[in-house]
Amino acid sequence: MRSLFLLPIFLVLPVIADADLSSFTTGPVIEDFGPVADIDVTLPVPEGAVFRHSFDVSGRAEDGELNRTLESAARFINMHARAGVDADRIEIAVVVHGAAVHDVSGETTSSADLVAALVDHGVSIIVCGQSAAYYDVEMDDLLPGVDMALSAMTAHALLQQQGYTVNPF
């Protein structure tokens, strides 16, 4: 029975591996990160829309790879800017907890340039103090521009009070 459940996954993997990513490019806001494709839509972003959106990240990136959720924050900014949303109307926060605290500390180099680009574009990156304590990451260990909160739960509660929605992906 288990092998029948896994069979659809093995049928889809070759399709994913052969996906054409040539239509995905970076920019216009974050030039080196967050590749997106231009899409003809039937549900356009309303004129004047404002996005106050937060991302939650707990999984650490693989060695030598970018943190996927941090890159998703860059993608969110780029795709909406391409869709005509003024970058000043896109406010992003990333709440980092669990082992992902290593991706925003000085011990990693894989995501350091991405973190710098996000911070340069006004993205608020907030580390869970409880996770930092667990992983022995001090405030001085964090990359420039990264803040530390009492906890990820506290950060999300405060962001929601400020009107941020949480990314479900």
Secondary structure by P-SEA (a helix, b strand, c coil): cccccaaaaaaaaaaaaacccccccccccccccbbbbbbbcccccccccccbbbbbbccccccccccaaaaaaaaaaaaaaaaccccccbbbbbbbccccccccccccccaaaaaaaaaaabbbbbbcaaaaaaaccccccccccccccccaaaaaaaaaaabbbbccc
